[in-house]
């Protein structure tokens, strides 16, 4: 317990019995597994035209392994912010993870959209940042 994900540790085994301690074994290098990435932070969405948005965020603070992509999700919502029944959740996947922004274009004119972003790694897509 208390180990960090995606971290290399060096371990030595030291046999101990009632008579005392024996010489330690050779060091063994072990790595803990990759796990869920934390959410990207501070998502900001700006309207850039009647059919486009600009989204930006700060990288995941605790990636828990290499981040493979940022997934930007967007969906038409009704006036109170709920998803419109039958509206599709669209995905824009950014595999250049040094980029923490996206232009979302080709949207329906003068329509409200919900936007969220997730970090993704080899294990799973992390928790959402956004409304």
DSSP file (Angstrom, degrees, kcal/mol; ACC not computed):
  #  RESIDUE AA STRUCTURE BP1 BP2  ACC     N-H-->O    O-->H-N    N-H-->O    O-->H-N    TCO  KAPPA ALPHA  PHI   PSI    X-CA   Y-CA   Z-CA
    1    1 A X              0   0    0      0, 0.0     3,-0.1     0, 0.0     0, 0.0   0.000 360.0 360.0 360.0 158.1    0.0    0.0    0.0
    2    2 A X        +     0   0    0      1,-0.3     2,-0.2     0, 0.0     0, 0.0   0.517 360.0 138.0  83.2   5.2    1.0    3.6   -0.5
    3    3 A X        -     0   0    0      1,-0.0     2,-0.3     6,-0.0    -1,-0.3  -0.562  51.5-124.1 -83.8 149.8    2.7    3.0   -3.8
    4    4 A X    >   -     0   0    0     -2,-0.2     3,-0.6    -3,-0.1    28,-0.2  -0.689  28.5-106.1 -91.5 144.6    2.2    5.5   -6.7
    5    5 A X  T 3  S+     0   0    0     -2,-0.3    29,-0.2     1,-0.2    60,-0.1  -0.330  98.8  13.1 -66.3 152.2    0.8    4.4  -10.1
    6    6 A X  T 3  S+     0   0    0     27,-1.7     2,-0.4     1,-0.2    -1,-0.2   0.893  96.6 135.9  49.4  51.4    3.2    4.1  -13.0
    7    7 A X    <   -     0   0    0     -3,-0.6    25,-2.1    26,-0.1     2,-0.4  -0.985  53.4-129.4-131.8 138.5    6.3    4.4  -10.8
    8    8 A X  E     -A   31   0A   0     -2,-0.4     2,-0.3    23,-0.2    23,-0.2  -0.736  28.1-175.4 -87.4 131.2    9.5    2.4  -10.8
    9    9 A X  E     -A   30   0A   0     21,-3.5    21,-2.9    -2,-0.4     2,-0.5  -0.942  19.7-142.7-124.1 148.2   10.6    0.9   -7.5
   10   10 A X  E     -A   29   0A   0     -2,-0.3     2,-0.4    19,-0.2    19,-0.2  -0.961  24.8-169.6-110.0 126.4   13.8   -1.0   -6.6
   11   11 A X  E     -A   28   0A   0     17,-3.2    17,-3.0    -2,-0.5     2,-0.4  -0.934  12.6-170.1-122.1 137.8   13.2   -3.8   -4.1
   12   12 A X        -     0   0    0     -2,-0.4     2,-0.5    15,-0.2    15,-0.1  -0.983  17.7-140.0-121.3 138.8   15.6   -6.0   -2.1
   13   13 A X        -     0   0    0     -2,-0.4    12,-2.7    13,-0.3     2,-0.6  -0.866  15.1-169.6-100.5 128.1   14.4   -9.0   -0.2
   14   14 A X  E     -B   24   0B   0     -2,-0.5     2,-0.2    10,-0.2    10,-0.2  -0.947  16.8-139.8-118.5 110.1   16.0   -9.5    3.2
   15   15 A X  E     -     0   0B   0     -2,-0.6     7,-2.6     8,-0.5     2,-0.4  -0.487  24.1-176.6 -69.7 136.2   15.3  -12.9    4.8
   16   16 A X  E     +B   21   0B   0      5,-0.2     2,-0.2    -2,-0.2     5,-0.2  -1.000  11.1 154.4-134.6 134.1   14.6  -12.7    8.6
   17   17 A X  E >   -B   20   0B   0      3,-2.4     3,-1.6    -2,-0.4     0, 0.0  -0.747  61.8 -71.8-139.4-167.7   14.0  -15.5   11.1
   18   18 A X  T 3  S+     0   0    0      1,-0.3     3,-0.1    -2,-0.2    -2,-0.0   0.769 128.6  55.1 -62.3 -25.2   14.4  -16.1   14.8
   19   19 A X  T 3  S-     0   0    0      1,-0.3     2,-0.3     0, 0.0    -1,-0.3   0.553 118.3-100.4 -87.7  -6.9   18.2  -16.3   14.4
   20   20 A X  E <   -B   17   0B   0     -3,-1.6    -3,-2.4     2,-0.0     2,-0.3  -0.878  54.3 -29.1 129.1-160.4   18.5  -12.9   12.7
   21   21 A X  E     -B   16   0B   0     -2,-0.3    -5,-0.2    -5,-0.2     2,-0.2  -0.769  45.2-150.8-103.8 142.0   18.8  -11.4    9.4
   22   22 A X  E     -     0   0B   0     -7,-2.6     2,-0.0    -2,-0.3    -2,-0.0  -0.535  42.7 -72.0 -99.7 174.2   20.5  -12.9    6.3
   23   23 A X  E     -     0   0B   0     -2,-0.2    -8,-0.5     1,-0.1    -1,-0.2  -0.352  58.1-106.4 -63.9 145.9   22.2  -11.0    3.5
   24   24 A X  E     -B   14   0B   0    -10,-0.2   -10,-0.2     1,-0.1    -1,-0.1  -0.362  32.0-116.9 -73.5 154.8   19.8   -9.2    1.2
   25   25 A X        -     0   0    0    -12,-2.7    -1,-0.1     1,-0.2     2,-0.1  -0.145  46.2 -69.5 -77.3-179.8   19.2  -10.4   -2.2
   26   26 A X        -     0   0    0      1,-0.1   -13,-0.3   -14,-0.1    -1,-0.2  -0.416  61.8 -94.8 -69.0 148.4   20.0   -8.6   -5.4
   27   27 A X        -     0   0    0    -15,-0.1     2,-0.4    -3,-0.1   -15,-0.2  -0.414  39.1-156.5 -66.3 140.2   17.9   -5.5   -6.1
   28   28 A X  E     -A   11   0A   0    -17,-3.0   -17,-3.2    -2,-0.1     2,-0.5  -0.966   7.6-139.8-118.9 134.4   14.9   -6.1   -8.4
   29   29 A X  E     +A   10   0A   0     -2,-0.4     2,-0.3   -19,-0.2   -19,-0.2  -0.833  27.7 172.1 -96.9 126.9   13.3   -3.3  -10.4
   30   30 A X  E     -A    9   0A   0    -21,-2.9   -21,-3.5    -2,-0.5     2,-0.4  -0.970  18.1-150.1-133.3 149.5    9.5   -3.4  -10.5
   31   31 A X  E     -A    8   0A   0     -2,-0.3   -23,-0.2   -23,-0.2     2,-0.2  -0.942  14.7-130.4-119.3 140.3    6.9   -0.9  -11.9
   32   32 A X        -     0   0    0    -25,-2.1   -27,-0.0    -2,-0.4   -28,-0.0  -0.498  40.0 -93.1 -81.1 160.1    3.4   -0.3  -10.7
   33   33 A X        -     0   0    0     -2,-0.2   -27,-1.7   -27,-0.1     2,-0.2  -0.267  34.3-104.7 -74.9 156.9    0.7   -0.3  -13.3
   34   34 A X        +     0   0    0    -29,-0.2     2,-0.2   -28,-0.1    31,-0.2  -0.531  47.0 180.0 -70.8 145.6   -0.8    2.7  -15.2
   35   35 A X        -     0   0    0     29,-1.9    88,-0.2    -2,-0.2    89,-0.2  -0.743  37.3 -37.8-138.1-172.6   -4.2    3.7  -13.8
   36   36 A X        -     0   0    0     -2,-0.2     2,-0.2    87,-0.1    -1,-0.1  -0.174  58.4-128.1 -51.1 132.2   -6.9    6.3  -14.4
   37   37 A X        -     0   0    0     87,-0.4    90,-0.8    82,-0.2    26,-0.2  -0.543  26.0-112.4 -76.3 151.4   -5.6    9.8  -15.4
   38   38 A X        -     0   0    0     24,-2.1    81,-0.2    -2,-0.2    88,-0.2  -0.326  44.9 -81.9 -74.8 167.8   -7.0   12.7  -13.4
   39   39 A X        -     0   0    0     89,-0.1    22,-0.6    79,-0.1    23,-0.2  -0.392  41.6-110.7 -69.0 142.9   -9.2   15.2  -15.0
   40   40 A X        -     0   0    0     87,-0.4     2,-0.3    77,-0.3     3,-0.2  -0.392  45.4-129.6 -60.4 157.4   -7.8   18.0  -17.1
   41   41 A X  E     +C   58   0C   0     17,-2.4    17,-3.3    18,-0.2    88,-0.1  -0.745  66.0  18.2-116.9 160.2   -8.4   21.3  -15.2
   42   42 A X  E     -     0   0C   0     -2,-0.3     2,-0.2    15,-0.2    -1,-0.2   0.865  67.6-164.5  55.4  49.1   -9.8   24.8  -15.9
   43   43 A X  E     -     0   0C   0     -3,-0.2     2,-0.4    14,-0.1    14,-0.2  -0.470   7.4-173.8 -64.0 128.5  -11.8   24.0  -19.0
   44   44 A X  E     -C   56   0C   0     12,-2.8    12,-2.4    -2,-0.2     2,-0.5  -0.996   6.8-166.7-126.9 132.2  -12.7   27.3  -20.7
   45   45 A X  E     -C   55   0C   0     -2,-0.4     2,-0.4    10,-0.2    10,-0.2  -0.981   5.3-172.7-123.0 129.2  -15.0   27.5  -23.7
   46   46 A X  E     -C   54   0C   0      8,-2.8     8,-2.8    -2,-0.5     2,-0.5  -0.955  25.9-124.1-122.5 137.6  -15.3   30.6  -25.8
   47   47 A X  E     +C   53   0C   0     -2,-0.4     6,-0.2     6,-0.2     3,-0.1  -0.690  29.4 174.7 -77.2 125.5  -17.7   31.3  -28.7
   48   48 A X  E     -     0   0C   0      4,-1.8     2,-0.3    -2,-0.5     5,-0.2   0.623  65.2 -15.9-107.8 -19.0  -15.7   32.2  -31.8
   49   49 A X  E >  S-C   52   0C   0      3,-1.5     3,-1.0     0, 0.0    -1,-0.3  -0.945  81.3 -81.5-164.8-179.0  -18.5   32.4  -34.3
   50   50 A X  T 3  S+     0   0    0     -2,-0.3    60,-1.4     1,-0.2    61,-0.4   0.638 131.2  31.9 -68.9 -11.7  -22.2   31.4  -34.7
   51   51 A X  T 3  S+     0   0    0     58,-0.2    56,-2.5    59,-0.1     2,-0.3   0.173 114.6  60.6-130.1  17.3  -20.9   27.9  -35.7
   52   52 A X  E <   -C   49   0C   0     -3,-1.0    -4,-1.8    53,-0.2    -3,-1.5  -0.997  49.5-167.4-150.0 154.2  -17.7   27.4  -33.7
   53   53 A X  E     -CD  47 104C   0     51,-2.5    51,-3.0    -2,-0.3     2,-0.5  -0.912  14.9-142.2-131.3 157.7  -16.2   27.3  -30.2
   54   54 A X  E     -CD  46 103C   0     -8,-2.8    -8,-2.8    -2,-0.3     2,-0.4  -0.994  19.0-169.2-122.7 124.4  -12.7   27.3  -28.8
   55   55 A X  E     +CD  45 102C   0     47,-2.8    47,-2.7    -2,-0.5     2,-0.3  -0.920   7.8 174.4-114.1 138.7  -12.0   25.1  -25.8
   56   56 A X  E     +CD  44 101C   0    -12,-2.4   -12,-2.8    -2,-0.4     2,-0.3  -0.974   1.9 168.9-139.7 155.8   -8.8   25.2  -23.7
   57   57 A X  E     -     0   0C   0     43,-2.2     2,-0.4    -2,-0.3   -15,-0.2  -0.946  34.7-103.9-155.5 169.8   -7.7   23.4  -20.5
   58   58 A X  E     -C   41   0C   0    -17,-3.3   -17,-2.4    -2,-0.3     3,-0.1  -0.849  50.5 -96.1-102.6 141.0   -4.8   22.7  -18.3
   59   59 A X        -     0   0    0     -2,-0.4   -18,-0.2   -19,-0.2    -1,-0.1  -0.032  52.2 -79.5 -53.3 156.2   -3.1   19.3  -18.5
   60   60 A X        -     0   0    0    -20,-0.2     3,-0.4     1,-0.1   -20,-0.2  -0.366  35.3-146.0 -57.0 131.7   -4.0   16.6  -16.0
   61   61 A X  S    S+     0   0    0    -22,-0.6     2,-0.5     1,-0.3    -1,-0.1   0.851  93.6  29.7 -71.8 -34.8   -2.2   17.2  -12.7
   62   62 A X        +     0   0    0    -23,-0.2   -24,-2.1     1,-0.1    -1,-0.3  -0.804  66.6 173.7-126.7  88.0   -1.9   13.4  -12.0
   63   63 A X        -     0   0    0     -2,-0.5    -1,-0.1    -3,-0.4   -28,-0.1   0.786  24.1-153.4 -69.1 -25.5   -1.6   11.6  -15.3
   64   64 A X  S    S-     0   0    0    -59,-0.1   -29,-1.9   -27,-0.1     2,-0.2   0.828  73.3  -5.8  56.4  34.2   -0.9    8.2  -13.6
   65   65 A X  S    S-     0   0    0    -31,-0.2     2,-0.1   -60,-0.1   -32,-0.0  -0.703 114.5 -35.4 134.6 174.2    1.0    7.1  -16.8
   66   66 A X        -     0   0    0     -2,-0.2     2,-0.5     1,-0.1    56,-0.5  -0.418  57.1-130.2 -65.6 134.6    1.5    8.5  -20.2
   67   67 A X        -     0   0    0      1,-0.1    54,-0.3    54,-0.1    30,-0.2  -0.753  21.5-173.4 -83.5 128.1   -1.5   10.4  -21.6
   68   68 A X        -     0   0    0     52,-2.9     2,-0.3    -2,-0.5    53,-0.2   0.731  61.7 -15.0 -93.6 -27.0   -2.3    9.2  -25.1
   69   69 A X  E     -E  120   0D   0     51,-1.5    51,-2.6    27,-0.1     2,-0.5  -0.987  52.5-123.2-166.2 161.0   -5.0   11.7  -26.1
   70   70 A X  E     -EF 119  94D   0     24,-2.2    24,-2.9    -2,-0.3     2,-0.6  -0.991  27.7-151.6-112.2 127.2   -7.4   14.3  -24.9
   71   71 A X  E     -EF 118  93D   0     47,-2.9    47,-2.2    -2,-0.5     2,-0.6  -0.887   6.0-161.9-102.2 119.2  -11.0   13.6  -25.8
   72   72 A X  E     -EF 117  92D   0     20,-3.0    20,-2.6    -2,-0.6     2,-0.4  -0.900   9.2-165.8-102.5 120.4  -13.2   16.6  -26.3
   73   73 A X  E     +EF 116  91D   0     43,-2.9    43,-2.3    -2,-0.6     2,-0.3  -0.848   8.7 177.8-106.6 140.7  -16.9   15.8  -26.2
   74   74 A X  E     +EF 115  90D   0     16,-2.0    16,-3.0    -2,-0.4     2,-0.3  -0.998   2.4 171.9-145.3 145.0  -19.7   18.2  -27.3
   75   75 A X  E     -E  114   0D   0     39,-1.9    39,-3.2    -2,-0.3     2,-0.2  -0.997  37.6-103.5-151.4 143.9  -23.4   17.9  -27.5
   76   76 A X  E     -E  113   0D   0     12,-0.4     8,-1.8    -2,-0.3     2,-0.3  -0.486  43.4-167.4 -66.0 137.0  -26.4   20.1  -28.2
   77   77 A X  B     -I   83   0E   0     35,-2.2    35,-0.4     6,-0.2     6,-0.2  -0.856  18.2-115.2-124.5 162.6  -28.3   21.0  -24.9
   78   78 A X    >   -     0   0    0      4,-2.8     3,-2.0    -2,-0.3     6,-0.1  -0.283  48.4 -84.0 -86.2-178.9  -31.6   22.5  -24.1
   79   79 A X  T 3  S+     0   0    0      1,-0.3    -1,-0.1     2,-0.1    -2,-0.0   0.739 128.6  50.8 -61.3 -25.6  -32.0   25.9  -22.4
   80   80 A X  T 3  S-     0   0    0      2,-0.1    -1,-0.3     0, 0.0     0, 0.0   0.354 121.2-102.6 -96.8   7.1  -31.6   24.5  -18.9
   81   81 A X  S <  S+     0   0    0     -3,-2.0     2,-0.2     1,-0.3    -2,-0.1   0.428  77.1 130.8  95.1  -0.6  -28.4   22.6  -19.8
   82   82 A X        -     0   0    0      1,-0.1    -4,-2.8    -5,-0.0    -1,-0.3  -0.559  67.2 -94.5 -84.1 152.5  -29.7   19.1  -20.2
   83   83 A X  B     -I   77   0E   0     -6,-0.2     2,-0.4    -2,-0.2    -6,-0.2  -0.368  41.3-113.2 -62.3 140.7  -28.8   17.0  -23.2
   84   84 A X    >   -     0   0    0     -8,-1.8     3,-2.8     1,-0.1    -8,-0.1  -0.635  37.7-106.1 -77.5 128.4  -31.4   17.1  -26.0
   85   85 A X  T 3  S+     0   0    0     -2,-0.4     3,-0.1     1,-0.3    -1,-0.1  -0.299 105.8  15.1 -56.3 130.7  -33.0   13.7  -26.4
   86   86 A X  T 3  S+     0   0    0      1,-0.3    -1,-0.3    -3,-0.0     2,-0.3   0.327  92.9 131.8  86.7  -8.4  -31.7   12.1  -29.5
   87   87 A X    <   -     0   0    0     -3,-2.8    -1,-0.3   -11,-0.1     2,-0.3  -0.591  57.0-122.4 -79.6 141.8  -28.8   14.5  -29.9
   88   88 A X        -     0   0    0     -2,-0.3     2,-0.7    -3,-0.1   -12,-0.4  -0.588   9.8-129.0 -84.9 139.0  -25.5   12.8  -30.5
   89   89 A X        -     0   0    0     -2,-0.3     2,-0.3   -14,-0.1   -14,-0.2  -0.807  32.8-153.2 -83.1 118.9  -22.4   13.2  -28.2
   90   90 A X  E     -F   74   0D   0    -16,-3.0   -16,-2.0    -2,-0.7     2,-0.4  -0.668   3.8-148.1 -98.1 151.7  -19.7   14.1  -30.7
   91   91 A X  E     -F   73   0D   0     -2,-0.3     2,-0.5   -18,-0.2   -18,-0.2  -0.964  14.6-172.8-125.3 133.2  -16.0   13.4  -30.1
   92   92 A X  E     -F   72   0D   0    -20,-2.6   -20,-3.0    -2,-0.4     2,-0.5  -0.981  18.9-158.4-119.2 113.6  -12.9   15.3  -31.1
   93   93 A X  E     -F   71   0D   0     -2,-0.5     2,-0.6   -22,-0.2   -22,-0.2  -0.836   4.9-163.9-101.7 125.4   -9.8   13.2  -30.2
   94   94 A X  E     +F   70   0D   0    -24,-2.9   -24,-2.2    -2,-0.5    -2,-0.0  -0.915  11.7 177.0-109.2 110.4   -6.5   15.1  -29.9
   95   95 A X        +     0   0    0     -2,-0.6     2,-1.3   -26,-0.2    -1,-0.1   0.589  65.6  83.7 -91.9 -10.7   -3.5   12.7  -30.0
   96   96 A X    >   -     0   0    0      1,-0.2     3,-1.9   -26,-0.1    -1,-0.1  -0.760  64.7-173.5 -87.0  92.6   -0.9   15.5  -29.8
   97   97 A X  T 3  S+     0   0    0     -2,-1.3    -1,-0.2     1,-0.3   -28,-0.1   0.522  73.1  72.9 -75.4  -3.8   -1.1   15.8  -26.0
   98   98 A X  T 3  S+     0   0    0     -3,-0.1     2,-0.5   -39,-0.0    -1,-0.3   0.659  85.3  81.2 -77.8 -14.2    1.2   18.8  -25.9
   99   99 A X    <   +     0   0    0     -3,-1.9   -29,-0.1     1,-0.1    -5,-0.1  -0.813  56.5 179.9 -92.5 124.5   -1.8   20.7  -27.3
  100  100 A X        +     0   0    0     -2,-0.5   -43,-2.2   -41,-0.0     2,-0.3  -0.257  57.6  63.5-120.0  44.8   -4.4   21.7  -24.7
  101  101 A X  E     -D   56   0C   0    -45,-0.2     2,-0.3     2,-0.0   -45,-0.2  -0.979  56.8-163.8-157.8 160.5   -6.9   23.5  -26.8
  102  102 A X  E     -D   55   0C   0    -47,-2.7   -47,-2.8    -2,-0.3     2,-0.6  -0.990  18.8-136.5-151.6 140.0   -9.3   22.7  -29.7
  103  103 A X  E     -D   54   0C   0     -2,-0.3     2,-0.7   -49,-0.2   -49,-0.2  -0.871  20.6-159.0 -90.8 125.2  -11.3   24.5  -32.3
  104  104 A X  E     +D   53   0C   0    -51,-3.0   -51,-2.5    -2,-0.6     3,-0.2  -0.926  24.6 169.5-108.5 110.3  -14.8   23.0  -32.5
  105  105 A X        +     0   0    0     -2,-0.7   -53,-0.2   -53,-0.2   -51,-0.0  -0.638  42.1  49.5-120.0 172.2  -16.2   23.9  -35.9
  106  106 A X  S    S+     0   0    0    -55,-0.3   -54,-0.2    -2,-0.2    -1,-0.2   0.759  72.6 155.8  72.8  25.5  -19.1   23.1  -38.1
  107  107 A X        -     0   0    0    -56,-2.5     2,-0.2    -3,-0.2    -1,-0.2  -0.359  53.5 -87.0 -81.4 163.2  -21.7   23.4  -35.3
  108  108 A X    >   -     0   0    0      1,-0.1     3,-1.0    -2,-0.1    -1,-0.1  -0.514  58.1 -96.4 -69.0 134.6  -25.4   24.2  -35.8
  109  109 A X  T 3  S-     0   0    0      1,-0.2   -58,-0.2    -2,-0.2    -1,-0.1  -0.216  97.4  -4.8 -57.4 136.8  -25.9   28.0  -35.9
  110  110 A X  T 3  S+     0   0    0    -60,-1.4     2,-0.4     1,-0.2    -1,-0.2   0.840  98.2 139.2  50.3  45.6  -26.9   29.8  -32.8
  111  111 A X    <   -     0   0    0     -3,-1.0     2,-0.4   -61,-0.4    -1,-0.2  -0.920  53.5-120.4-121.4 144.1  -27.2   26.5  -30.8
  112  112 A X        -     0   0    0    -35,-0.4   -35,-2.2    -2,-0.4     2,-0.4  -0.690  31.7-169.8 -86.4 134.4  -26.1   25.8  -27.2
  113  113 A X  E     -E   76   0D   0     -2,-0.4     2,-0.5   -37,-0.2   -37,-0.2  -0.939  20.0-139.0-124.2 146.2  -23.6   23.1  -26.7
  114  114 A X  E     -E   75   0D   0    -39,-3.2   -39,-1.9    -2,-0.4     2,-0.4  -0.894  26.0-167.0 -97.9 132.5  -22.2   21.3  -23.7
  115  115 A X  E     +E   74   0D   0     -2,-0.5    16,-0.6   -41,-0.2     2,-0.3  -0.971  13.2 164.5-125.1 137.0  -18.4   20.7  -23.9
  116  116 A X  E     -EG  73 130D   0    -43,-2.3   -43,-2.9    -2,-0.4     2,-0.4  -0.961  18.3-149.3-144.2 162.2  -16.3   18.5  -21.7
  117  117 A X  E     -EG  72 129D   0     12,-2.1    12,-2.0    -2,-0.3     2,-0.3  -0.990   8.9-172.4-137.3 143.8  -12.7   17.1  -21.9
  118  118 A X  E     -E   71   0D   0    -47,-2.2   -47,-2.9    -2,-0.4     2,-0.3  -0.980  22.2-129.3-132.3 145.7  -11.1   13.8  -20.7
  119  119 A X  E     -E   70   0D   0      8,-0.5     7,-3.4    -2,-0.3     2,-0.4  -0.729  28.2-158.8 -86.0 144.8   -7.6   12.6  -20.6
  120  120 A X  E     +EH  69 125D   0    -51,-2.6   -52,-2.9    -2,-0.3   -51,-1.5  -0.981  16.0 167.9-128.4 139.6   -7.1    9.1  -22.0
  121  121 A X        -     0   0    0      3,-1.6   -54,-0.1    -2,-0.4   -56,-0.0  -0.723  55.0 -77.9-133.7-171.6   -4.3    6.6  -21.5
  122  122 A X  S    S+     0   0    0    -56,-0.5     3,-0.1    -2,-0.2   -55,-0.1   0.723 125.8  45.4 -64.6 -20.9   -3.8    2.9  -22.3
  123  123 A X  S    S-     0   0    0      1,-0.3     2,-0.3   -88,-0.2    -1,-0.2   0.928 122.6 -40.4 -87.9 -51.4   -5.9    1.8  -19.3
  124  124 A X        -     0   0    0    -89,-0.2    -3,-1.6    -5,-0.0     2,-0.4  -0.984  59.0 -84.2-169.5 164.3   -9.0    4.0  -19.5
  125  125 A X  B     -H  120   0D   0     -2,-0.3    -5,-0.3    -5,-0.2     3,-0.1  -0.738  51.8-130.0 -83.2 133.2  -10.4    7.4  -20.2
  126  126 A X        -     0   0    0     -7,-3.4   -88,-0.2    -2,-0.4    -1,-0.1   0.038  36.9 -61.9 -75.9-173.8  -10.2    9.6  -17.0
  127  127 A X        -     0   0    0    -90,-0.8    -8,-0.5     1,-0.1   -87,-0.4  -0.285  60.1 -98.4 -72.0 156.3  -12.9   11.6  -15.4
  128  128 A X        -     0   0    0    -89,-0.1     2,-0.5   -10,-0.1   -10,-0.2  -0.422  22.4-157.3 -77.4 145.7  -14.6   14.5  -17.1
  129  129 A X  E     +G  117   0D   0    -12,-2.0   -12,-2.1    -2,-0.1     2,-0.2  -0.997  61.0  50.8-115.8 123.7  -13.7   18.2  -16.7
  130  130 A X  E      G  116   0D   0     -2,-0.5   -14,-0.2   -14,-0.2    -2,-0.0  -0.755 360.0 360.0 137.3 176.1  -16.6   20.4  -17.7
  131  131 A X              0   0    0    -16,-0.6   -15,-0.1    -2,-0.2    -1,-0.1   0.500 360.0 360.0 -69.0 360.0  -20.3   20.8  -17.0
